[in-house]
Amino acid sequence: MKDKIIALYGIPVGFLLLGFLFLIIGANGEGLASFFSRPPGAMEWSISNNAIKAFNFVPTVLGITFLILFVSTFSISFYTWQKNVLRDIDNETVKG
């Protein structure tokens, strides 16, 4: 039974974790843009506004997309699990 639950909910939980990861990356976008745009050995540099927006918005959009995928795949998995449980209850009722 435990293996069935892990197989059924593994993908939705993966989408949930990826969604949170990308939202955290998007929230720290300005720092990441600063880190990746710094030339080697530079003491001073400037970051374009477009780079900051890209490091903020792209991971945030990906995070929201993964959270939407989590909701949809979790709904399908939960529906399948409930259908199987009800089928098992019906089979036990008919047998006994």
C-alpha positions in Angstrom: 0.0 0.0 0.0 2.8 2.4 0.9 4.5 1.8 -2.5 1.2 2.6 -4.3 0.9 5.9 -2.4 4.5 6.9 -3.2 4.0 6.0 -6.8 0.7 7.9 -7.0 1.9 11.0 -5.2 5.6 11.1 -6.2 5.2 13.3 -9.2 2.8 15.9 -7.6 5.2 16.2 -4.6 8.1 16.7 -7.0 6.1 19.5 -8.8 5.4 21.1 -5.4 9.0 21.1 -4.3 10.2 22.5 -7.7 7.5 25.2 -7.5 8.7 26.3 -4.1 12.4 26.2 -5.2 11.7 28.4 -8.2 9.7 30.8 -6.1 12.6 31.1 -3.6 15.0 31.7 -6.5 12.7 34.3 -8.0 12.5 36.1 -4.6 16.3 36.3 -4.5 16.6 37.3 -8.1 18.4 40.6 -7.6 21.1 39.0 -5.6 21.5 36.2 -8.2 21.6 38.7 -11.0 24.4 40.6 -9.2 26.3 37.3 -8.6 26.1 36.1 -12.2 26.7 39.5 -13.9 29.8 40.3 -11.9 32.9 40.1 -14.1 35.9 38.2 -12.7 38.0 40.4 -10.4 35.8 43.4 -10.7 35.4 45.7 -7.7 32.5 47.7 -9.2 30.0 46.8 -11.8 26.5 47.7 -12.9 23.6 45.4 -13.4 21.1 46.1 -16.1 17.5 46.5 -15.1 16.5 43.8 -17.6 18.8 41.3 -16.0 17.2 41.9 -12.6 13.7 41.5 -14.1 14.7 38.3 -15.8 16.2 36.8 -12.7 13.0 37.8 -10.8 10.2 37.0 -13.3 11.4 33.9 -15.1 11.9 31.7 -12.0 8.7 33.1 -10.5 6.7 32.2 -13.6 8.3 28.8 -13.6 7.4 28.4 -9.9 3.8 29.3 -10.4 3.6 26.9 -13.3 5.0 24.1 -11.2 2.5 24.9 -8.5 -0.4 24.7 -11.0 1.0 21.4 -12.2 1.1 20.2 -8.6 -2.6 21.1 -8.1 -3.7 19.4 -11.3 -1.7 16.2 -10.9 -2.5 16.0 -7.2 -6.2 16.3 -8.1 -6.0 13.5 -10.6 -3.9 11.3 -8.2 -6.4 11.9 -5.4 -9.4 11.1 -7.6 -7.7 7.9 -8.7 -6.9 6.9 -5.1 -10.4 7.6 -4.0 -11.9 5.6 -6.9 -9.7 2.6 -6.0 -10.6 2.8 -2.3 -14.3 2.9 -3.2 -13.9 0.0 -5.6 -12.2 -2.1 -2.9 -15.0 -1.3 -0.4 -17.6 -2.3 -2.9 -15.7 -5.6 -3.6 -15.5 -6.4 0.1 -19.2 -5.6 0.5 -20.1 -8.0 -2.3 -17.9 -10.8 -0.9 -18.9 -10.6 2.6 
